[in-house]
Amino acid sequence: MKTPTRTTQTLDAAGKAPGRLATQIATMLIGKNHATWAPNVDAGDVVDVSNASKMAVTGKKMEQKTYYAHTGGPRGLSAKLMKTVWAKDPSDILRRAVDRMLPKNRHRNERMKRLTIKN
């Protein structure tokens, strides 16, 4: 099997909404922006994002949006508000959005390794 040629895409996150930016990033990581896209081939690009701490979050999302995680055990549900995640690491919000927009298959972890986000 031939290894795909990957280009590096650079994006500036300043002033952009995390969800809209995440859809662009997911499309590039999957490789749907290429004419040779195939669903069984991981031929996406490498994506570098800068200025993640300058993303524009609209509305009351900081106080109302909740991220859930479950351990699998009894009473294992944990919830974090967006403002606590943002205070710890603003790039984590974009990383979570991109991760959940990618297809849930074997290519997902390799695609996420090609994403670098800088504050």
Backbone as ProteinMPNN parsed JSONL, in Angstrom:
{"seq_chain_A": "MKTPTRTTQTLDAAGKAPGRLATQIATMLIGKNHATWAPNVDAGDVVDVSNASKMAVTGKKMEQKTYYAHTGGPRGLSAKLMKTVWAKDPSDILRRAVDRMLPKNRHRNERMKRLTIKN", "coords_chain_A": {"N_chain_A": [[0.838, -1.186, 0.0], [0.538, 2.183, -0.819], [1.953, 5.0, 0.777], [0.244, 7.915, 1.783], [0.73, 11.289, 0.569], [1.166, 13.891, 2.684], [0.108, 17.156, 3.394], [0.808, 20.151, 5.239], [-1.537, 21.929, 6.946], [-2.245, 25.149, 8.075], [-3.961, 26.904, 10.531], [-5.583, 29.804, 11.892], [-7.013, 30.444, 14.933], [-8.064, 32.687, 16.079], [-10.744, 34.696, 17.006], [-12.661, 32.999, 15.911], [-15.411, 30.682, 16.022], [-15.464, 27.781, 18.094], [-16.814, 25.405, 17.215], [-17.31, 25.773, 14.444], [-14.726, 25.99, 13.526], [-13.813, 23.484, 14.221], [-15.167, 21.797, 12.439], [-13.94, 22.406, 10.002], [-11.333, 21.544, 10.569], [-11.742, 18.801, 11.067], [-12.588, 17.946, 8.542], [-10.238, 18.341, 7.061], [-8.478, 16.589, 8.4], [-9.646, 14.121, 7.866], [-9.478, 14.068, 5.115], [-11.219, 14.826, 3.172], [-11.072, 17.083, 1.667], [-9.577, 16.593, -0.524], [-9.339, 15.463, -3.924], [-8.953, 12.792, -4.266], [-10.209, 11.339, -2.264], [-11.1, 8.595, -0.241], [-13.202, 6.432, 1.621], [-12.015, 4.336, 3.057], [-9.342, 4.854, 3.288], [-6.823, 6.493, 5.046], [-5.975, 9.406, 4.319], [-5.571, 12.043, 5.09], [-4.612, 15.45, 5.964], [-1.93, 17.085, 7.829], [-2.654, 19.113, 10.556], [-2.164, 22.277, 11.902], [-2.957, 24.399, 14.506], [-3.219, 27.685, 15.684], [-3.355, 30.202, 18.283], [-5.462, 29.37, 20.043], [-6.482, 30.19, 22.455], [-7.726, 32.529, 21.869], [-10.163, 32.108, 20.745], [-13.593, 32.723, 19.838], [-16.229, 32.489, 21.931], [-19.616, 32.245, 21.892], [-22.735, 33.578, 23.216], [-24.191, 32.078, 26.176], [-22.523, 29.958, 26.64], [-20.227, 29.42, 28.157], [-21.122, 29.29, 30.815], [-23.201, 27.454, 30.629], [-22.734, 25.219, 28.936], [-21.931, 21.811, 29.153], [-19.55, 19.262, 29.68], [-19.547, 15.818, 29.539], [-18.437, 12.769, 31.062], [-18.011, 9.287, 31.495], [-17.134, 6.71, 33.719], [-17.868, 4.107, 33.578], [-18.502, 2.623, 35.711], [-20.641, 2.229, 38.662], [-22.317, 5.204, 39.492], [-20.52, 6.733, 37.992], [-20.554, 8.99, 36.439], [-19.252, 12.04, 35.407], [-19.188, 15.589, 35.327], [-18.244, 18.58, 33.687], [-18.088, 22.075, 33.534], [-17.916, 24.368, 30.766], [-16.435, 26.662, 31.297], [-14.639, 25.879, 33.302], [-13.083, 23.995, 31.996], [-12.01, 25.617, 30.008], [-10.521, 27.416, 31.573], [-8.485, 25.776, 32.507], [-7.27, 24.661, 30.132], [-7.537, 26.092, 27.111], [-7.249, 24.996, 24.564], [-8.181, 22.442, 24.805], [-10.917, 22.437, 24.515], [-11.333, 22.811, 21.772], [-10.024, 20.512, 20.878], [-11.649, 18.465, 21.953], [-14.011, 18.964, 20.512], [-13.231, 18.457, 17.844], [-12.469, 15.765, 18.047], [-14.898, 14.498, 18.575], [-16.225, 14.958, 16.226], [-15.006, 13.44, 14.321], [-15.142, 10.317, 12.483], [-16.147, 7.37, 14.226], [-14.024, 5.154, 14.176], [-11.27, 2.954, 13.219], [-9.351, 4.702, 12.282], [-9.427, 6.989, 13.756], [-7.747, 7.598, 16.072], [-5.206, 7.879, 14.906], [-5.652, 10.033, 13.245], [-6.164, 12.071, 15.101], [-3.655, 12.315, 16.214], [-2.335, 13.75, 14.311], [-3.08, 16.33, 14.702], [-2.212, 19.439, 15.964], [-2.429, 21.813, 18.488], [-1.984, 25.102, 19.496], [-1.787, 27.453, 22.119]], "CA_chain_A": [[0.0, 0.0, 0.0], [1.298, 3.416, -0.953], [1.697, 5.969, 1.839], [-0.241, 9.172, 1.203], [1.526, 12.499, 0.774], [0.405, 14.781, 3.565], [0.522, 18.549, 3.462], [0.527, 20.766, 6.533], [-2.495, 23.033, 6.895], [-2.116, 26.022, 9.239], [-5.168, 27.699, 10.766], [-5.562, 30.759, 12.992], [-8.292, 30.304, 15.617], [-8.452, 33.947, 16.702], [-12.027, 35.258, 16.61], [-13.537, 32.013, 15.28], [-16.163, 29.825, 16.935], [-14.825, 26.462, 18.172], [-17.515, 24.401, 16.422], [-17.077, 26.022, 13.017], [-13.324, 25.673, 13.283], [-13.661, 22.031, 14.354], [-15.634, 21.137, 11.218], [-12.874, 22.576, 9.014], [-10.209, 20.7, 10.955], [-12.123, 17.404, 10.868], [-12.585, 17.693, 7.099], [-8.849, 18.237, 6.623], [-7.879, 15.382, 8.971], [-10.219, 12.978, 7.156], [-8.976, 14.116, 3.748], [-12.324, 15.076, 2.242], [-10.776, 18.243, 0.834], [-8.799, 16.117, -1.662], [-10.126, 14.803, -4.966], [-8.718, 11.352, -4.204], [-10.724, 10.843, -0.985], [-11.759, 7.294, -0.173], [-13.548, 6.242, 3.031], [-11.199, 3.33, 3.732], [-7.941, 5.273, 3.283], [-6.554, 7.653, 5.892], [-5.076, 10.242, 3.523], [-5.78, 13.423, 5.486], [-3.46, 16.327, 6.131], [-1.496, 17.474, 9.163], [-3.28, 20.404, 10.831], [-1.602, 23.062, 12.991], [-3.86, 25.489, 14.877], [-2.607, 28.625, 16.618], [-4.229, 31.164, 18.97], [-6.676, 28.706, 20.543], [-7.012, 30.934, 23.598], [-8.42, 33.715, 21.375], [-11.406, 31.719, 20.074], [-14.761, 33.469, 20.27], [-17.332, 31.655, 22.415], [-20.789, 33.114, 21.884], [-23.853, 33.257, 24.098], [-23.92, 31.706, 27.562], [-21.938, 28.621, 26.623], [-19.25, 29.263, 29.235], [-21.81, 28.925, 32.05], [-24.237, 26.446, 30.437], [-22.292, 24.009, 28.23], [-21.367, 20.817, 30.06], [-18.879, 18.111, 29.093], [-19.793, 14.644, 30.356], [-17.592, 11.588, 30.904], [-18.469, 8.207, 32.359], [-16.104, 5.712, 33.967], [-18.415, 2.784, 33.317], [-18.906, 2.037, 36.99], [-21.79, 2.875, 39.29], [-22.119, 6.627, 39.816], [-19.273, 7.128, 37.359], [-20.752, 10.134, 35.559], [-18.68, 13.302, 35.866], [-19.565, 16.702, 34.467], [-17.419, 19.781, 33.822], [-18.573, 23.215, 32.77], [-16.974, 24.843, 29.761], [-15.524, 27.674, 31.847], [-13.556, 25.227, 34.039], [-12.193, 23.39, 30.994], [-11.333, 26.746, 29.356], [-9.543, 27.97, 32.506], [-7.352, 24.861, 32.589], [-6.604, 24.579, 28.838], [-8.495, 26.459, 26.058], [-7.134, 24.141, 23.389], [-8.904, 21.198, 25.062], [-12.276, 22.597, 23.981], [-11.252, 22.543, 20.334], [-9.641, 19.113, 20.715], [-12.846, 17.658, 22.206], [-14.954, 19.155, 19.411], [-12.722, 17.752, 16.661], [-12.494, 14.333, 18.326], [-16.272, 14.01, 18.484], [-16.7, 15.102, 14.847], [-14.389, 12.418, 13.479], [-15.848, 9.032, 12.516], [-15.729, 6.48, 15.303], [-13.458, 3.952, 13.567], [-9.87, 2.694, 13.536], [-8.497, 5.813, 11.847], [-9.642, 8.151, 14.61], [-6.586, 7.932, 16.902], [-4.13, 8.345, 14.045], [-6.015, 11.377, 12.774], [-5.996, 13.018, 16.206], [-2.212, 12.524, 16.414], [-1.86, 14.722, 13.305], [-3.599, 17.649, 15.066], [-1.488, 20.147, 17.024], [-3.102, 23.063, 18.85], [-1.169, 25.961, 20.348], [-2.536, 28.569, 22.697]], "C_chain_A": [[0.882, 1.249, 0.0], [0.945, 4.386, 0.186], [1.259, 7.283, 1.214], [0.714, 10.321, 1.466], [0.677, 13.488, 1.545], [0.976, 16.195, 3.498], [0.157, 19.09, 4.834], [-0.379, 21.973, 6.328], [-2.355, 23.831, 8.191], [-3.35, 26.899, 9.348], [-4.958, 28.624, 11.953], [-6.94, 30.746, 13.63], [-8.798, 31.612, 16.218], [-9.766, 34.468, 16.132], [-12.997, 34.285, 15.969], [-14.224, 31.164, 16.341], [-15.549, 28.427, 16.945], [-15.501, 25.405, 17.293], [-17.283, 24.55, 14.933], [-15.644, 25.681, 12.631], [-13.105, 24.158, 13.323], [-14.142, 21.296, 13.105], [-14.595, 21.257, 10.109], [-11.71, 21.633, 9.3], [-10.531, 19.233, 10.699], [-12.123, 17.04, 9.389], [-11.167, 17.518, 6.576], [-8.185, 16.968, 7.147], [-8.387, 14.126, 8.261], [-9.682, 12.907, 5.732], [-10.052, 14.374, 2.724], [-12.094, 16.309, 1.376], [-9.904, 17.871, -0.372], [-9.705, 15.409, -2.662], [-9.997, 13.286, -4.902], [-9.238, 10.733, -2.92], [-11.397, 9.492, -1.153], [-12.042, 6.999, 1.295], [-12.667, 5.235, 3.772], [-9.728, 3.692, 3.809], [-7.793, 6.523, 4.146], [-5.517, 8.525, 5.193], [-5.259, 11.721, 3.841], [-4.486, 14.169, 5.696], [-3.077, 16.463, 7.595], [-2.034, 18.881, 9.403], [-2.626, 21.034, 12.054], [-2.533, 24.24, 13.254], [-3.144, 26.371, 15.887], [-3.678, 29.553, 17.191], [-5.533, 30.537, 19.448], [-7.282, 29.465, 21.718], [-7.772, 32.192, 23.165], [-9.676, 33.361, 20.589], [-12.575, 32.5, 20.657], [-15.875, 32.504, 20.655], [-18.537, 32.563, 22.589], [-21.82, 32.66, 22.904], [-23.417, 32.952, 25.52], [-23.266, 30.337, 27.671], [-20.959, 28.396, 27.768], [-19.906, 28.812, 30.541], [-22.756, 27.741, 31.877], [-23.753, 25.164, 29.771], [-21.558, 23.09, 29.197], [-20.746, 19.684, 29.27], [-19.033, 16.939, 30.057], [-18.777, 13.553, 30.043], [-18.084, 10.542, 31.89], [-17.385, 7.158, 32.488], [-16.571, 4.313, 33.628], [-18.882, 2.107, 34.582], [-20.14, 2.731, 37.54], [-21.443, 4.295, 39.741], [-20.83, 7.161, 39.208], [-19.391, 8.326, 36.439], [-20.122, 11.38, 36.173], [-19.012, 14.38, 34.854], [-18.65, 17.891, 34.762], [-18.047, 20.88, 32.983], [-17.485, 23.694, 31.825], [-15.986, 25.85, 30.353], [-14.399, 27.042, 32.664], [-12.572, 24.554, 33.088], [-11.374, 24.482, 30.318], [-10.24, 27.312, 30.26], [-8.294, 27.084, 32.597], [-6.567, 24.823, 31.286], [-7.606, 24.908, 27.737], [-8.412, 25.564, 24.825], [-7.881, 22.823, 23.565], [-10.332, 21.267, 24.535], [-12.299, 22.296, 22.494], [-10.905, 21.078, 20.065], [-10.838, 18.183, 20.938], [-13.838, 17.761, 21.055], [-14.519, 18.394, 18.164], [-12.827, 16.247, 16.866], [-13.898, 13.758, 18.167], [-16.861, 14.167, 17.093], [-16.082, 14.073, 13.904], [-15.188, 11.121, 13.546], [-15.268, 8.13, 13.599], [-15.241, 5.164, 14.698], [-11.965, 3.861, 13.885], [-8.932, 3.837, 13.156], [-8.515, 6.992, 12.818], [-8.402, 8.547, 15.421], [-5.423, 8.458, 16.067], [-4.409, 9.753, 13.518], [-5.809, 12.408, 13.877], [-4.513, 13.275, 16.505], [-1.651, 13.543, 15.445], [-2.362, 16.141, 13.609], [-2.747, 18.234, 16.192], [-2.164, 21.493, 17.23], [-2.221, 23.818, 19.819], [-2.03, 27.106, 20.87], [-1.907, 29.852, 22.24]], "O_chain_A": [[1.856, 1.333, 0.747], [-0.228, 4.563, 0.513], [1.84, 7.721, 0.22], [1.425, 10.327, 2.471], [-0.406, 13.872, 1.103], [2.191, 16.387, 3.541], [-0.711, 18.54, 5.512], [-0.024, 22.918, 5.623], [-2.347, 23.256, 9.28], [-3.743, 27.558, 8.385], [-4.25, 28.284, 12.901], [-7.936, 31.005, 12.954], [-9.875, 31.63, 16.813], [-9.892, 34.66, 14.922], [-14.065, 34.7, 15.519], [-13.683, 30.953, 17.426], [-15.148, 27.934, 15.89], [-14.81, 24.587, 16.685], [-17.081, 23.558, 14.233], [-15.385, 25.152, 11.55], [-12.309, 23.618, 12.555], [-13.572, 20.265, 12.749], [-14.389, 20.308, 9.353], [-11.17, 21.003, 8.39], [-9.695, 18.498, 10.174], [-11.703, 15.942, 9.022], [-10.914, 16.648, 5.743], [-7.414, 16.333, 6.428], [-7.632, 13.171, 8.078], [-9.457, 11.819, 5.202], [-9.835, 14.167, 1.53], [-12.856, 16.551, 0.44], [-9.535, 18.744, -1.156], [-10.72, 14.824, -2.283], [-10.848, 12.571, -5.432], [-8.744, 9.679, -2.518], [-12.166, 9.277, -2.091], [-11.199, 7.29, 2.144], [-12.586, 5.282, 5.0], [-8.935, 2.917, 4.342], [-8.543, 7.488, 3.994], [-4.319, 8.396, 5.446], [-5.119, 12.565, 2.955], [-3.399, 13.596, 5.618], [-3.8, 16.018, 8.486], [-1.887, 19.752, 8.545], [-2.54, 20.411, 13.112], [-2.862, 24.993, 12.337], [-2.535, 25.873, 16.833], [-4.773, 29.666, 16.641], [-6.601, 31.124, 19.271], [-8.49, 29.383, 21.944], [-8.395, 32.852, 23.996], [-10.205, 34.194, 19.853], [-12.552, 32.892, 21.824], [-16.403, 31.785, 19.805], [-18.487, 33.535, 23.342], [-21.791, 31.528, 23.388], [-22.421, 33.482, 26.012], [-23.433, 29.639, 28.671], [-20.873, 27.287, 28.295], [-19.314, 28.039, 31.294], [-23.091, 27.08, 32.86], [-24.324, 24.103, 30.026], [-20.687, 23.52, 29.953], [-21.334, 19.196, 28.305], [-18.697, 17.044, 31.236], [-18.315, 13.424, 28.909], [-18.523, 10.874, 32.992], [-16.782, 6.757, 31.494], [-15.75, 3.422, 33.413], [-19.595, 1.105, 34.519], [-20.628, 3.701, 36.961], [-20.377, 4.528, 40.311], [-20.125, 7.952, 39.835], [-18.44, 8.656, 35.73], [-20.418, 11.736, 37.314], [-19.106, 14.108, 33.657], [-18.323, 18.174, 35.914], [-18.485, 20.642, 31.858], [-16.297, 23.462, 32.048], [-14.823, 25.883, 29.95], [-13.304, 27.603, 32.723], [-11.368, 24.543, 33.341], [-10.18, 24.303, 30.077], [-9.157, 27.652, 29.785], [-7.181, 27.587, 32.747], [-5.342, 24.936, 31.301], [-8.463, 24.075, 27.443], [-9.405, 25.393, 24.118], [-8.185, 22.153, 22.579], [-10.894, 20.243, 24.145], [-13.192, 21.599, 22.013], [-11.432, 20.475, 19.131], [-11.019, 17.219, 20.194], [-14.441, 16.762, 20.663], [-15.341, 17.758, 17.503], [-13.232, 15.526, 15.954], [-14.057, 12.643, 17.671], [-17.898, 13.572, 16.799], [-16.589, 13.861, 12.802], [-15.843, 10.851, 14.553], [-14.063, 8.129, 13.853], [-15.967, 4.17, 14.707], [-11.459, 4.606, 14.724], [-7.819, 3.915, 13.676], [-7.69, 7.898, 12.702], [-8.045, 9.725, 15.449], [-4.731, 9.386, 16.485], [-3.491, 10.56, 13.369], [-5.327, 13.509, 13.609], [-4.161, 14.346, 16.999], [-0.609, 14.143, 15.711], [-2.088, 17.062, 12.839], [-2.578, 17.611, 17.24], [-2.438, 22.22, 16.274], [-1.766, 23.274, 20.825], [-2.879, 27.647, 20.162], [-2.373, 30.932, 22.604]]}, "name": "protein", "num_of_chains": 1, "seq": "MKTPTRTTQTLDAAGKAPGRLATQIATMLIGKNHATWAPNVDAGDVVDVSNASKMAVTGKKMEQKTYYAHTGGPRGLSAKLMKTVWAKDPSDILRRAVDRMLPKNRHRNERMKRLTIKN"}
